[in-house]
Amino acid sequence: MALPGDVKSLAFDLGFHAVGIASAEPFVEAERVLRERYARGLLEGSGYEREDMHVYTNPRETLPTARSVIAVALSYLTDDMEEPATGAGPRGWMARFSRGLDYHRVLQERLFALADYIQIKLGRPTAIQMFADTGPLVDRSAAIRAGIGSRGKNTCVYAGEYKSWVILGELITDIKLEPDEPAPPDICGECNKCVEACPTGAICEPYAVDVRICLSHITQSKGFIPHRLREKMGTRIYGCDTCQSACPLNKDAKPGNIRGFRPSAGLGSNPELLPLLNISPEEFKAQVEPTSAGWIGRTRFRRNVAIALGNIGDPAAVPGLVEALSDPEPVVRGHSAWALGRIGASDARLALEKAIASETDEQVIGEIREALDRGASP
């Protein structure tokens, strides 16, 4: 039937950079790997649950009548992704996928349009489930089966000339479409540069990531971040690109140049940290929520900003961090105390001594004590 070719043509017209078709058969090997890594603890905190492994790896658990999966990739790389840092204040670092508008929205718009087209083209009701990095399906396995990309040792999917700077999405449908040939499973050969470059050793073996220490995951996780990982975060306030930046294959990646992903549409690559530390709810909604960093919420985002300021060690951050010691959220107070301890100025120590006298949260008290013990002195 003509539909597969029509679907691909429209997908490219809508701005997708890769599209392929896979069968809706279960991803048996993906389920085996997920269960093995779950048993090893590598997926702890990822959201994967042991009892739901069959849901993640079987499209028919989502759509019982599923016959095909249309997999797509969208490049988030732009020519102006690296902005020159200006201004004197300390600056943080945003991963490339988060510098413009929220990629979920950009991807969803195009997937909605593609799904609508299929309905119109068929001229009859059809079942379609859409996932823009939001559903249970193992999207990387779907992309590989659909032939749009191969997996690297950093577990990212490399989609043709756009390499690994892509986001993935799928349409699961009850339409029977001719599947494409799967992509080659290995494109890395003997290269281990991503494994060697990972700051925490999260790529614990080729093609496997321990999410418990993956910095991209850590910036998105809830609660207090372990001390041993805070220094590793450097100035990262959302995401991490280290393994992708170290990859030789990515050096000549073609930018997709989608307008919504340009830094000017969001926070950019190196936002000023001091205005973000005590950002108001209204300002957060206007400045951060439109980006993919918005979903972690104001508390976690400010926690990350405090860590970045502590790692930079600029005394100019002390007044803002002292203000954050009175924040309603213990997570913000605790990480601000840690940052003040790292900076170590005399006014930082005085603020910590004052704060511990009125603090009621035991975890925050522990952070303040440790900061003081670290030697936050003139």
C-alpha positions as a Markdown table, in Angstrom:
| # | Residue | x | y | z |
|---|---|---|---|---|
| 1 | Met | 0.0 | 0.0 | 0.0 |
| 2 | Ala | 1.1 | 3.6 | -0.5 |
| 3 | Leu | 0.7 | 4.7 | 3.1 |
| 4 | Pro | 4.2 | 3.9 | 4.3 |
| 5 | Gly | 5.8 | 6.1 | 1.7 |
| 6 | Asp | 3.2 | 8.8 | 2.3 |
| 7 | Val | 3.8 | 8.7 | 6.0 |
| 8 | Lys | 7.5 | 9.1 | 5.6 |
| 9 | Ser | 7.2 | 12.0 | 3.1 |
| 10 | Leu | 4.9 | 13.9 | 5.4 |
| 11 | Ala | 7.1 | 13.1 | 8.4 |
| 12 | Phe | 10.0 | 14.8 | 6.7 |
| 13 | Asp | 7.8 | 17.7 | 5.6 |
| 14 | Leu | 6.8 | 18.2 | 9.2 |
| 15 | Gly | 10.5 | 18.5 | 10.1 |
| 16 | Phe | 11.3 | 15.1 | 11.4 |
| 17 | His | 14.9 | 14.1 | 10.6 |
| 18 | Ala | 14.4 | 10.4 | 10.6 |
| 19 | Val | 11.4 | 8.1 | 10.3 |
| 20 | Gly | 11.1 | 4.3 | 10.1 |
| 21 | Ile | 8.5 | 1.6 | 10.6 |
| 22 | Ala | 8.8 | -1.4 | 12.9 |
| 23 | Ser | 6.5 | -4.3 | 13.7 |
| 24 | Ala | 4.6 | -4.2 | 17.0 |
| 25 | Glu | 6.0 | -7.6 | 18.2 |
| 26 | Pro | 7.4 | -7.6 | 21.7 |
| 27 | Phe | 10.9 | -6.5 | 22.3 |
| 28 | Val | 12.1 | -9.7 | 23.9 |
| 29 | Glu | 15.8 | -8.9 | 24.2 |
| 30 | Ala | 15.0 | -5.4 | 25.6 |
| 31 | Glu | 12.9 | -7.0 | 28.3 |
| 32 | Arg | 15.7 | -9.4 | 29.1 |
| 33 | Val | 18.2 | -6.6 | 29.4 |
| 34 | Leu | 15.9 | -4.4 | 31.5 |
| 35 | Arg | 15.3 | -7.2 | 34.0 |
| 36 | Glu | 19.0 | -8.0 | 34.2 |
| 37 | Arg | 19.9 | -4.3 | 34.9 |
| 38 | Tyr | 17.0 | -3.9 | 37.3 |
| 39 | Ala | 18.3 | -6.9 | 39.3 |
| 40 | Arg | 21.8 | -5.3 | 39.4 |
| 41 | Gly | 20.3 | -2.0 | 40.7 |
| 42 | Leu | 21.3 | 0.0 | 37.7 |
| 43 | Leu | 17.8 | 1.3 | 37.1 |
| 44 | Glu | 17.2 | 2.4 | 40.7 |
| 45 | Gly | 15.3 | 5.7 | 40.6 |
| 46 | Ser | 14.7 | 5.6 | 36.9 |
| 47 | Gly | 11.0 | 5.0 | 37.1 |
| 48 | Tyr | 11.2 | 1.5 | 35.7 |
| 49 | Glu | 9.4 | -1.1 | 37.9 |
| 50 | Arg | 10.0 | -4.8 | 37.8 |
| 51 | Glu | 6.4 | -5.8 | 37.5 |
| 52 | Asp | 5.9 | -3.5 | 34.5 |
| 53 | Met | 8.8 | -4.7 | 32.3 |
| 54 | His | 6.3 | -6.4 | 29.9 |
| 55 | Val | 4.5 | -3.1 | 29.5 |
| 56 | Tyr | 7.6 | -1.2 | 28.5 |
| 57 | Thr | 8.6 | -3.9 | 25.9 |
| 58 | Asn | 5.3 | -4.9 | 24.4 |
| 59 | Pro | 3.4 | -2.3 | 22.3 |
| 60 | Arg | 0.3 | -4.4 | 22.6 |
| 61 | Glu | 0.2 | -3.8 | 26.3 |
| 62 | Thr | -0.5 | -0.1 | 25.4 |
| 63 | Leu | -2.6 | -0.8 | 22.3 |
| 64 | Pro | -4.0 | -4.3 | 22.2 |
| 65 | Thr | -4.6 | -4.1 | 18.4 |
| 66 | Ala | -1.2 | -2.8 | 17.6 |
| 67 | Arg | 0.4 | -4.0 | 14.4 |
| 68 | Ser | 3.0 | -1.4 | 13.6 |
| 69 | Val | 5.2 | 1.2 | 15.3 |
| 70 | Ile | 6.2 | 4.4 | 13.4 |
| 71 | Ala | 9.4 | 5.7 | 15.0 |
| 72 | Val | 10.7 | 9.2 | 14.5 |
| 73 | Ala | 13.8 | 11.2 | 15.5 |
| 74 | Leu | 14.1 | 15.0 | 15.7 |
| 75 | Ser | 17.5 | 16.8 | 16.0 |
| 76 | Tyr | 17.7 | 19.4 | 18.7 |
| 77 | Leu | 21.1 | 20.7 | 17.6 |
| 78 | Thr | 21.2 | 24.2 | 16.2 |
| 79 | Asp | 24.1 | 26.2 | 14.7 |
| 80 | Asp | 23.9 | 28.7 | 17.6 |
| 81 | Met | 23.7 | 26.2 | 20.4 |
| 82 | Glu | 26.9 | 27.4 | 22.0 |
| 83 | Glu | 26.4 | 30.9 | 23.2 |
| 84 | Pro | 29.3 | 33.2 | 24.3 |
| 85 | Ala | 29.0 | 33.9 | 28.0 |
| 86 | Thr | 28.6 | 37.6 | 28.8 |
| 87 | Gly | 28.4 | 39.5 | 32.0 |
| 88 | Ala | 30.4 | 39.2 | 35.2 |
| 89 | Gly | 28.2 | 37.0 | 37.4 |
| 90 | Pro | 28.7 | 33.2 | 37.8 |
| 91 | Arg | 27.0 | 31.1 | 35.1 |
| 92 | Gly | 25.6 | 27.6 | 35.0 |
| 93 | Trp | 25.4 | 25.1 | 32.2 |
| 94 | Met | 22.3 | 23.6 | 30.5 |
| 95 | Ala | 22.5 | 20.4 | 28.4 |
| 96 | Arg | 21.8 | 21.0 | 24.7 |
| 97 | Phe | 18.4 | 19.3 | 24.7 |
| 98 | Ser | 17.2 | 21.8 | 27.3 |
| 99 | Arg | 18.4 | 25.2 | 25.9 |
| 100 | Gly | 15.4 | 26.0 | 23.9 |
| 101 | Leu | 11.7 | 25.2 | 24.3 |
| 102 | Asp | 10.6 | 21.9 | 25.9 |
| 103 | Tyr | 11.3 | 19.2 | 23.4 |
| 104 | His | 8.2 | 17.3 | 24.4 |
| 105 | Arg | 6.0 | 20.1 | 23.1 |
| 106 | Val | 8.0 | 20.5 | 19.9 |
| 107 | Leu | 7.9 | 16.7 | 19.3 |
| 108 | Gln | 4.2 | 16.4 | 20.2 |
| 109 | Glu | 3.1 | 19.1 | 17.7 |
| 110 | Arg | 4.6 | 17.2 | 14.8 |
| 111 | Leu | 3.4 | 13.8 | 16.1 |
| 112 | Phe | -0.2 | 15.1 | 16.4 |
| 113 | Ala | 0.0 | 16.4 | 12.8 |
| 114 | Leu | 1.4 | 13.0 | 11.6 |
| 115 | Ala | -1.4 | 11.1 | 13.4 |
| 116 | Asp | -4.1 | 13.4 | 11.9 |
| 117 | Tyr | -2.7 | 12.9 | 8.4 |
| 118 | Ile | -2.8 | 9.1 | 8.8 |
| 119 | Gln | -6.5 | 9.2 | 9.9 |
| 120 | Ile | -7.4 | 11.5 | 6.9 |
| 121 | Lys | -5.4 | 9.4 | 4.4 |
| 122 | Leu | -7.1 | 6.2 | 5.5 |
| 123 | Gly | -10.5 | 7.7 | 5.5 |
| 124 | Arg | -11.6 | 5.4 | 8.3 |
| 125 | Pro | -11.2 | 5.3 | 12.1 |
| 126 | Thr | -7.9 | 3.8 | 13.2 |
| 127 | Ala | -6.3 | 3.4 | 16.6 |
| 128 | Ile | -3.1 | 5.4 | 17.2 |
| 129 | Gln | -1.2 | 5.9 | 20.5 |
| 130 | Met | 1.4 | 8.7 | 20.5 |
| 131 | Phe | 4.5 | 8.9 | 22.6 |
| 132 | Ala | 6.8 | 12.0 | 22.7 |
| 133 | Asp | 9.3 | 10.6 | 25.2 |
| 134 | Thr | 6.3 | 10.3 | 27.5 |
| 135 | Gly | 5.1 | 6.7 | 27.3 |
| 136 | Pro | 6.2 | 3.3 | 28.5 |
| 137 | Leu | 7.6 | 2.0 | 25.2 |
| 138 | Val | 11.3 | 1.4 | 25.0 |
| 139 | Asp | 11.8 | 4.0 | 22.4 |
| 140 | Arg | 15.5 | 3.3 | 21.7 |
| 141 | Ser | 14.7 | -0.3 | 20.9 |
| 142 | Ala | 11.8 | 0.9 | 18.6 |
| 143 | Ala | 14.1 | 3.3 | 16.8 |
| 144 | Ile | 16.7 | 0.6 | 16.2 |
| 145 | Arg | 14.1 | -1.9 | 15.0 |
| 146 | Ala | 12.6 | 0.7 | 12.7 |
| 147 | Gly | 16.0 | 1.3 | 11.2 |
| 148 | Ile | 16.4 | 5.0 | 12.1 |
| 149 | Gly | 19.4 | 4.7 | 14.3 |
| 150 | Ser | 22.0 | 2.5 | 16.1 |
| 151 | Arg | 22.8 | 2.4 | 19.8 |
| 152 | Gly | 26.1 | 3.8 | 21.0 |
| 153 | Lys | 28.1 | 2.6 | 24.0 |
| 154 | Asn | 26.7 | 5.6 | 25.9 |
| 155 | Thr | 23.2 | 4.1 | 25.2 |
| 156 | Cys | 22.2 | 7.0 | 23.0 |
| 157 | Val | 20.7 | 6.3 | 19.5 |
| 158 | Tyr | 22.7 | 7.7 | 16.6 |
| 159 | Ala | 20.3 | 8.7 | 13.8 |
| 160 | Gly | 22.2 | 9.1 | 10.5 |
| 161 | Glu | 24.0 | 12.4 | 9.9 |
| 162 | Tyr | 22.3 | 13.9 | 12.9 |
| 163 | Lys | 24.1 | 11.5 | 15.2 |
| 164 | Ser | 23.0 | 11.2 | 18.8 |
| 165 | Trp | 21.7 | 14.8 | 19.3 |
| 166 | Val | 18.1 | 13.6 | 18.7 |
| 167 | Ile | 14.9 | 13.0 | 20.6 |
| 168 | Leu | 12.8 | 10.0 | 19.8 |
| 169 | Gly | 9.0 | 9.5 | 19.5 |
| 170 | Glu | 6.6 | 6.9 | 18.3 |
| 171 | Leu | 3.1 | 6.3 | 16.9 |
| 172 | Ile | 1.7 | 2.8 | 17.8 |
| 173 | Thr | -1.0 | 1.9 | 15.4 |
| 174 | Asp | -3.3 | -0.9 | 14.4 |
| 175 | Ile | -2.5 | -0.4 | 10.7 |
| 176 | Lys | -0.4 | -3.1 | 9.1 |
| 177 | Leu | 2.6 | -1.4 | 7.5 |
| 178 | Glu | 5.6 | -2.9 | 5.8 |
| 179 | Pro | 8.5 | -2.7 | 8.3 |
| 180 | Asp | 11.9 | -1.3 | 7.5 |
| 181 | Glu | 15.2 | -3.2 | 8.0 |
| 182 | Pro | 16.6 | -2.8 | 11.5 |
| 183 | Ala | 19.7 | -0.6 | 12.0 |
| 184 | Pro | 23.1 | -2.1 | 12.7 |
| 185 | Pro | 23.4 | -2.9 | 16.4 |
| 186 | Asp | 27.0 | -1.7 | 16.8 |
| 187 | Ile | 28.6 | 1.5 | 15.3 |
| 188 | Cys | 31.2 | 2.1 | 18.0 |
| 189 | Gly | 33.8 | -0.6 | 17.2 |
| 190 | Glu | 36.7 | -0.4 | 19.7 |
| 191 | Cys | 36.1 | 3.2 | 20.7 |
| 192 | Asn | 35.5 | 3.8 | 24.4 |
| 193 | Lys | 35.8 | 7.6 | 24.6 |
| 194 | Cys | 32.3 | 8.1 | 26.1 |
| 195 | Val | 33.0 | 5.4 | 28.7 |
| 196 | Glu | 36.3 | 7.1 | 29.6 |
| 197 | Ala | 34.8 | 10.6 | 29.7 |
| 198 | Cys | 31.9 | 10.0 | 32.0 |
| 199 | Pro | 32.6 | 12.1 | 35.2 |
| 200 | Thr | 31.1 | 9.5 | 37.6 |
| 201 | Gly | 31.8 | 6.2 | 35.7 |
| 202 | Ala | 28.0 | 5.9 | 35.1 |
| 203 | Ile | 28.7 | 4.1 | 31.8 |
| 204 | Cys | 29.6 | 1.1 | 33.9 |
| 205 | Glu | 30.2 | -1.0 | 30.8 |
| 206 | Pro | 29.6 | -0.5 | 27.1 |
| 207 | Tyr | 25.9 | 0.0 | 26.4 |
| 208 | Ala | 24.9 | 0.1 | 30.1 |
| 209 | Val | 24.4 | 3.2 | 32.3 |
| 210 | Asp | 24.0 | 3.2 | 36.1 |
| 211 | Val | 21.3 | 5.8 | 36.5 |
| 212 | Arg | 22.1 | 6.1 | 40.2 |
| 213 | Ile | 25.2 | 8.1 | 39.3 |
| 214 | Cys | 24.4 | 9.5 | 35.9 |
| 215 | Leu | 24.6 | 13.2 | 36.2 |
| 216 | Ser | 21.8 | 13.9 | 33.7 |
| 217 | His | 19.6 | 11.8 | 35.9 |
| 218 | Ile | 21.0 | 13.3 | 39.1 |
| 219 | Thr | 20.0 | 16.8 | 38.0 |
| 220 | Gln | 16.5 | 15.6 | 37.6 |
| 221 | Ser | 16.2 | 13.4 | 40.7 |
| 222 | Lys | 14.3 | 14.4 | 43.8 |
| 223 | Gly | 15.6 | 15.2 | 47.3 |
| 224 | Phe | 19.1 | 15.7 | 48.6 |
| 225 | Ile | 21.9 | 14.8 | 46.2 |
| 226 | Pro | 24.7 | 12.7 | 47.8 |
| 227 | His | 27.8 | 14.8 | 48.6 |
| 228 | Arg | 30.1 | 12.6 | 46.5 |
| 229 | Leu | 28.1 | 13.6 | 43.4 |
| 230 | Arg | 27.7 | 17.4 | 44.1 |
| 231 | Glu | 31.3 | 18.3 | 43.1 |
| 232 | Lys | 31.0 | 16.1 | 40.0 |
| 233 | Met | 28.0 | 18.2 | 38.9 |
| 234 | Gly | 30.3 | 21.2 | 38.3 |
| 235 | Thr | 28.1 | 24.0 | 36.9 |
| 236 | Arg | 25.5 | 21.6 | 35.4 |
| 237 | Ile | 22.0 | 22.8 | 36.4 |
| 238 | Tyr | 20.1 | 20.5 | 34.1 |
| 239 | Gly | 21.2 | 17.5 | 32.1 |
| 240 | Cys | 24.7 | 16.4 | 31.0 |
| 241 | Asp | 26.2 | 16.1 | 27.5 |
| 242 | Thr | 29.7 | 14.8 | 28.5 |
| 243 | Cys | 29.5 | 11.4 | 26.9 |
| 244 | Gln | 28.0 | 12.7 | 23.7 |
| 245 | Ser | 30.5 | 15.6 | 23.5 |
| 246 | Ala | 33.3 | 13.1 | 23.9 |
| 247 | Cys | 32.1 | 10.9 | 21.0 |
| 248 | Pro | 34.1 | 11.2 | 17.8 |
| 249 | Leu | 31.0 | 10.4 | 15.7 |
| 250 | Asn | 29.2 | 13.5 | 17.1 |
| 251 | Lys | 31.9 | 15.9 | 16.0 |
| 252 | Asp | 30.4 | 16.4 | 12.5 |
| 253 | Ala | 26.8 | 16.0 | 13.5 |
| 254 | Lys | 24.4 | 18.0 | 11.2 |
| 255 | Pro | 22.3 | 20.5 | 13.1 |
| 256 | Gly | 18.5 | 20.2 | 12.7 |
| 257 | Asn | 18.1 | 24.0 | 13.2 |
| 258 | Ile | 14.6 | 23.8 | 14.5 |
| 259 | Arg | 13.6 | 27.3 | 15.7 |
| 260 | Gly | 12.1 | 26.2 | 19.0 |
| 261 | Phe | 15.4 | 24.6 | 20.0 |
| 262 | Arg | 17.4 | 27.7 | 19.6 |
| 263 | Pro | 18.9 | 29.0 | 22.8 |
| 264 | Ser | 17.1 | 32.3 | 22.3 |
| 265 | Ala | 13.8 | 30.5 | 22.8 |
| 266 | Gly | 14.7 | 29.3 | 26.4 |
| 267 | Leu | 17.3 | 29.7 | 29.1 |
| 268 | Gly | 20.2 | 29.3 | 26.7 |
| 269 | Ser | 23.5 | 27.4 | 27.3 |
| 270 | Asn | 25.0 | 29.4 | 30.1 |
| 271 | Pro | 22.3 | 31.3 | 32.2 |
| 272 | Glu | 23.3 | 33.6 | 35.0 |
| 273 | Leu | 22.9 | 31.7 | 38.3 |
| 274 | Leu | 22.3 | 34.5 | 40.8 |
| 275 | Pro | 18.9 | 35.5 | 39.4 |
| 276 | Leu | 17.9 | 31.9 | 39.3 |
| 277 | Leu | 18.7 | 30.9 | 42.8 |
| 278 | Asn | 15.8 | 32.8 | 44.5 |
| 279 | Ile | 13.7 | 33.0 | 41.4 |
| 280 | Ser | 10.0 | 33.7 | 42.2 |
| 281 | Pro | 7.2 | 31.2 | 41.3 |
| 282 | Glu | 6.0 | 33.7 | 38.7 |
| 283 | Glu | 9.5 | 34.2 | 37.2 |
| 284 | Phe | 10.0 | 30.5 | 37.2 |
| 285 | Lys | 6.8 | 29.9 | 35.3 |
| 286 | Ala | 7.8 | 32.5 | 32.7 |
| 287 | Gln | 11.5 | 31.7 | 32.3 |
| 288 | Val | 12.0 | 28.0 | 33.1 |
| 289 | Glu | 8.7 | 26.2 | 32.7 |
| 290 | Pro | 8.8 | 26.7 | 28.9 |
| 291 | Thr | 12.0 | 24.6 | 28.7 |
| 292 | Ser | 12.4 | 20.9 | 29.4 |
| 293 | Ala | 14.0 | 21.8 | 32.7 |
| 294 | Gly | 10.6 | 23.1 | 33.9 |
| 295 | Trp | 9.2 | 19.7 | 34.7 |
| 296 | Ile | 11.5 | 19.2 | 37.7 |
| 297 | Gly | 9.9 | 22.2 | 39.4 |
| 298 | Arg | 11.3 | 25.2 | 41.1 |
| 299 | Thr | 12.7 | 23.4 | 44.2 |
| 300 | Arg | 14.9 | 21.0 | 42.4 |
| 301 | Phe | 16.0 | 23.5 | 39.9 |
| 302 | Arg | 17.1 | 26.0 | 42.6 |
| 303 | Arg | 18.8 | 23.1 | 44.4 |
| 304 | Asn | 20.9 | 22.6 | 41.3 |
| 305 | Val | 21.7 | 26.3 | 41.0 |
| 306 | Ala | 22.9 | 26.3 | 44.6 |
| 307 | Ile | 25.3 | 23.3 | 43.9 |
| 308 | Ala | 26.7 | 25.1 | 40.8 |
| 309 | Leu | 27.3 | 28.2 | 42.9 |
| 310 | Gly | 29.1 | 26.2 | 45.6 |
| 311 | Asn | 31.3 | 24.5 | 43.0 |
| 312 | Ile | 32.2 | 27.9 | 41.4 |
| 313 | Gly | 33.0 | 29.4 | 44.8 |
| 314 | Asp | 32.4 | 33.0 | 43.9 |
| 315 | Pro | 31.8 | 35.1 | 47.1 |
| 316 | Ala | 29.4 | 37.2 | 45.0 |
| 317 | Ala | 26.9 | 34.3 | 45.6 |
| 318 | Val | 26.9 | 34.6 | 49.4 |
| 319 | Pro | 24.1 | 37.1 | 49.8 |
| 320 | Gly | 21.8 | 35.0 | 47.6 |
| 321 | Leu | 22.7 | 31.8 | 49.3 |
| 322 | Val | 22.2 | 33.4 | 52.7 |
| 323 | Glu | 18.7 | 34.4 | 51.6 |
| 324 | Ala | 18.1 | 30.8 | 50.5 |
| 325 | Leu | 18.9 | 29.6 | 54.0 |
| 326 | Ser | 15.4 | 30.9 | 55.0 |
| 327 | Asp | 13.6 | 29.2 | 52.1 |
| 328 | Pro | 10.5 | 27.2 | 53.0 |
| 329 | Glu | 12.0 | 24.1 | 51.2 |
| 330 | Pro | 14.5 | 22.0 | 53.2 |
| 331 | Val | 16.2 | 20.9 | 50.0 |
| 332 | Val | 17.0 | 24.5 | 49.0 |
| 333 | Arg | 18.2 | 25.4 | 52.5 |
| 334 | Gly | 20.4 | 22.3 | 52.8 |
| 335 | His | 22.1 | 22.7 | 49.5 |
| 336 | Ser | 22.6 | 26.4 | 50.0 |
| 337 | Ala | 24.3 | 25.6 | 53.3 |
| 338 | Trp | 26.6 | 23.2 | 51.5 |
| 339 | Ala | 27.4 | 25.9 | 48.9 |
| 340 | Leu | 28.2 | 28.5 | 51.6 |
| 341 | Gly | 30.5 | 26.0 | 53.3 |
| 342 | Arg | 32.3 | 25.5 | 49.9 |
| 343 | Ile | 32.7 | 29.3 | 49.5 |
| 344 | Gly | 34.0 | 29.7 | 53.0 |
| 345 | Ala | 33.8 | 33.5 | 53.4 |
| 346 | Ser | 33.4 | 35.0 | 56.9 |
| 347 | Asp | 29.9 | 36.3 | 56.2 |
| 348 | Ala | 29.0 | 32.8 | 55.0 |
| 349 | Arg | 30.1 | 31.3 | 58.3 |
| 350 | Leu | 28.1 | 33.9 | 60.3 |
| 351 | Ala | 25.0 | 33.1 | 58.3 |
| 352 | Leu | 25.4 | 29.4 | 58.9 |
| 353 | Glu | 25.9 | 29.8 | 62.6 |
| 354 | Lys | 22.7 | 32.0 | 62.8 |
| 355 | Ala | 20.7 | 29.5 | 60.7 |
| 356 | Ile | 21.6 | 26.4 | 62.7 |
| 357 | Ala | 20.1 | 28.1 | 65.8 |
| 358 | Ser | 16.7 | 28.2 | 64.3 |
| 359 | Glu | 16.7 | 25.3 | 61.9 |
| 360 | Thr | 14.3 | 22.4 | 62.7 |
| 361 | Asp | 14.9 | 20.0 | 59.8 |
| 362 | Glu | 17.4 | 17.3 | 60.9 |
| 363 | Gln | 18.8 | 16.8 | 57.4 |
| 364 | Val | 19.4 | 20.6 | 57.0 |
| 365 | Ile | 21.0 | 20.8 | 60.4 |
| 366 | Gly | 23.4 | 18.0 | 59.3 |
| 367 | Glu | 24.2 | 20.0 | 56.2 |
| 368 | Ile | 24.9 | 23.2 | 58.2 |
| 369 | Arg | 27.1 | 21.3 | 60.7 |
| 370 | Glu | 29.1 | 19.7 | 57.9 |
| 371 | Ala | 29.5 | 23.1 | 56.2 |
| 372 | Leu | 30.8 | 24.7 | 59.4 |
| 373 | Asp | 33.1 | 21.7 | 60.1 |
| 374 | Arg | 34.5 | 22.1 | 56.6 |
| 375 | Gly | 36.0 | 25.4 | 57.7 |
| 376 | Ala | 33.7 | 28.1 | 56.5 |
| 377 | Ser | 36.0 | 30.7 | 58.1 |
| 378 | Pro | 37.6 | 34.0 | 57.0 |
